[in-house]
Amino acid sequence: MAENRHHALGLSDETVLQMYETMLLARKIDERMWLLNRSGKIPFVISCQGQEAAQVGAAFALDRTKDYVLPYYRDMGVVLTFGMTARELMLSAFAKAEDPNSGGRQMPGHFGKKKNRIVTGSSPVTTQVPHAVGIAFAGKMEKKDFVAFVTFGEGSSNQGDFHEGANFAGVHKLPVIFMCENNKYAISVPIQKQLACEKVSDRAIGYGMPGYTVDGNDPLEVYRVVKEAADRARRGEGPTLIEAVCYRLTPHSSDDDDRTYRNPEEVEEAKKKDPIHTFGLYLKEVGVLTEEKEKEILDRVMKEVNEATDYAEKAPYAEPEHALRYVYAE
């Protein structure tokens, strides 16, 4: 039998199965959204495929009763872990009135759910980083015990917002975790044309915080490093920069043709490390996931995706006269 790594991290068999199911749910919602987009039913998809392990591993390491998450647009795994549902994500994709993110006003991927402390993101990338730092600062001033967790792509790590946020967090020793989901491409620009340093985590030293680079295809490794960062933050030891190295298995979005800038063979090669497959394999090797259990999880996930799709497709759009709601004071 293979080495049982999750028990060493204090994770039960039940918890790792939940992690696997959440990753699979994110993948299946995403795949369904592409089909809906290609059949002209929804306008836009920005995908999490290939990044689910980093997202779910990290989110499971946080306290879902009090921590704040400031996800970036691919973070379906994070928001599902923090309590968003397949139905809510589909309502957003179809831009229906009941969409909890924005009442059908925003593009998909702009997640927000106040009661779950999922803080709304914005279309310009990286604006969520200074927001996370501000939330952490407020928490420290009010002596509240929570951590702010913020994610962004490696392209975003070149924006001023990242550097200003990281610098402020370092100076004030704030309880914030910066996690870069390095998927190798900022739309069409490969990593070697974006950064002169070898790793995104190399930047941490400039802001007086530890930096770690981990395998973003391994949810247990991401869990371990985020858990350590959260523990540090709660002890008052300040921020951490984590780089989870993964690979974007789809085009940048449904409006992008990735064949113009990357080789299809490269994508096929990356699929061999697909975290859904590799984590499933690990769970089978340690005897946690049986064929029967796998089928049961897949059936449950597909039922949820089908019901969410049907519900969202039939749900009403917002009333035209509500177009100016939330823009001006009523």
N, C-alpha and C positions, 0 to 999 in steps of 0.2 A: 504493500500500500504506500502511496506517495506521502511525503511529509505534510502534516496538517498545520498549515501556516495560520489559519484563522483562529484556532484555539490559542496559539501563542500570543495573539493580539487581544485575547479576551472576547472574541466574537463567537457566539453560539452557532450551531448548525442552522438553526431557524433564521438567525439574522443574515447569514450569508445567502440563504435561499431568497430572503426578501430583497437583498441587494441584486441578486441575479434577476429576479422577477421585475424589479424596477428598471433595470437596464434593458431587459427584453421589451417591456411596455413602451419605453422611450423609443426603441428601435421600430417597433411595430406601428406606433402612432406616426412616426416619421415616414415610414414606407407608405402607409396609407395616404398621407398628405401629398406625397409625390404623385400617386395615382390620381388623386382628386384634382391636383393641379394640371396634370397632363390631359385629364378629361374635361378641362375647362370649368370645373366646379369651384375651385378656390384660386385666388390670384397669385399666391406667393408662398414659397417654402424656403426656410433657411435651416439647414440640417444639423442634427446632432450625431449623425452616423459616424462611428469610429471614436467618439469622445465620451461615450456613456460611462465607461469604467472610471475615468477621472472624475466625472460629475457625481456619480452615485457614491463612489468611494469617499470622496470629500464630504458630501452632504451627510452621510451616515456617521461621520466623525464629529459632527456638530451636535449641539443641543437643540432639538426641534421645538422645545418649549419656550426658549428665550433668545436664541441667537438670531441675528439679522443676516439675510442673504441678499446680495446685490448681484444678480446673475447677468451674464451677457447673453446675446440673442440665441446662442446655440444651446443654452443650458436646460434643456428639457429634463434631463436626469436630476438636476438639482431641484427644480421646482416640483417635480413629481414626488421626490423624497420629502419635501417640505409641505406637502399636502394639497397641491393642485391635482385635479383629476383629468383623466382622458377627455371627459365631456367638456370641461372648461377649456382645454387646449383646442379642441375641435370647434367650439363656439367662437374662439378667437380666429381660427383659420377661415371660418365661413363669415367672419365679421358680423355676428349676430348681436342683437340687443343685450342678451344675457352674458356676453363675454365679460368675465370679471376683470380682465386686464384693462379694458378701456371702453367697454360698451360698444364694441365693434368699430371704434374710431381709429385704432392703430394697426400697423402691420403686425403679422404674427412675430413672435419672438420678443415682444416688448412686455415681459412678464411683470405682473404686480398683483399682490393680494395682501391687503393690509393686515388682516387678522393672523395671517401666517408669517408676518414680518418678511415678506418677499417685496423688496423695494423696486418700484418701477424704473425701468431703464429708458434710455433715450436713443434716437436714431444716430446722432453723432457718436462715434465709438469712444469709449473710455471715460465718459462723463460720470459713470457709476463709481469710479475709483475715488475721486475727492468726496463724493457723497458718503461712501463707506467710511472714509476717514473722519468725516464730520459726525457721523452717527457714533463711531467709536469714541470720539472726543467728548460728545455730549454724555455718553455712558460713563466715561471716566469722571467728568465733572459732577455728575449726579450720583456717583458711587454705585452704579448699577452693575450687576454681574452678567454681562453678556459680551459676546465676541461678534464683530462684523466680519463677514466673509465675502470677498469680492473676486469675481473672475473676469478674464479678458483674454483676447487672443494675443499672439506674439507680435502681430502688427500694431496692436494697441499699445504695447509696451514702449513704442517709440513716440507716443504722443505726450505732449506737455502735461496733460492731466495725470498720467501715471507718475511722472517724475515729481510733480508738485505734491501729489498725494503721498507718495512714498517718503519724500523728504520730511513732510509735516508729521507723518506717523512715527518716523524714526526719532525726530527731535523730541516729540512729546510722549514717546513710549506708549503708543496707543494699542488697545486690544483689537487689532485688525489683521486679517490674513489675506494676503494678495496671492491669488493663484492664476498663473498664466497657463492657459490651455494651448500649448504650442503645437498647432496642427500643420506646421511647415509652410503654409501659404497665407499671405495677406491678400486675399482674392487671387490675383495672378502672380504676385511677387514672391519668389522663393526666399526662404529664411536667410540664405547666404547673401542676398542682396538687401536685406533689411537690417542686419546687425553686424557690426565689426567684431564684437566679442563672440566667443564660442557659444556661451549659454546665456539665456535670459537671467538665470539666477546669479550670474557673475555681477549683475548690477546691484545686488543687495548690499554689498560692502560699502558702496558709496553713500548709503542711507543709514548705515549703522544698524543693520539687521541681518540675521542669518538668512542665507539663500540655499535652497535645495533643488536639485533636478532629479525627478523620479520618472519611472516608466508609467506613462499615462494609460497604458493598456492593461495595467494590473491594479484592480480596485483595492486590493489589500495593501499594496505598497502606498497608494495615495491615501488610503484611510490612516495608515500608520503615521505618515508625515504630517497630515492635517491635524490629527489628534494631538500630536506632540506640540504643534503650533498653537492649537486652541488651549492646551494646558499651560503653555508659556504665557499666552496672553492673559489668561485668568489669574496667573500669579503676579501680574503686573510687570512682566519682563519685556513687553512691547511686541512689535509686529514681526511677521515672517514673510518672506517671498518664496513661493513654491512654483516651480516650473514642471508641469506634467506634460511630458512629450508624447504626443499621439499623432494621428494622421486623419485628415478629413477624407472620408471615403466617397463623398459626393462632390459635385461642383459646388462652388461657393454658395450659390442659391439657385432657385429654379430659373433665374434669368441669366445664368452664366454657362458658358461652354468651356469646361476645363480642358478639353482636347487641344485648345489653342496654346496652352502654356505648360501642360505636363503630359508625360508619356503614359498611355493606357497601361503599359507593362508595369510601370511604377505603382499604379493604383492596384493592379492585380497582385503584385508582390506584397503590398501593405495589407491586403485582405487576409493574408495568411496569419496576421497577428490580430485579426478582428477580435476585440475584447469579449464580444458575446460568445464567440466560439471558444476562445482560450480559457475564459473563466468557467464556462460550462464544462470544459474538459477537466479543469482542476477539480471542480466539485464532484465530478464522476470518479476521478482518481482517488479522492479521499473518502468515497462512499457516501457522500451526502446527497448527490443527485442520481436517482435511478431513472431508467427509461420511462417508467410509469409516472414518476414525479415530474419528469420533464414534459411529458405529454399533458399532464394535468395543469401545469403552469402555462404552457402554450395555449391550451384550450381556454383557460380563464382570461388570459391576456387578449386573445382574439375576440372573445365574447365582449369584453370591455371596449375594445376598439370599434367593433361593429355597432354596438349600442350607442357609443359616443358619436359615431359618424351619422347614424340614422337620426339621433336626437338633434344634433347640430344642423343637419341639412334641413330638417322640417321646422326648426325654431324660427320665430319671426325676426325680421330686421328691425332696427331702431326706427322710430317714427321720424319722418323728414323734419317735422317742426321741432325736433329735439337736437337738431344739428349744432346749435350754439350752446347747448348745455355744457357746463364745466369750462366754458371759455370766459364768459363774463359773469359777474355776480348776478344771481337771480333777482 
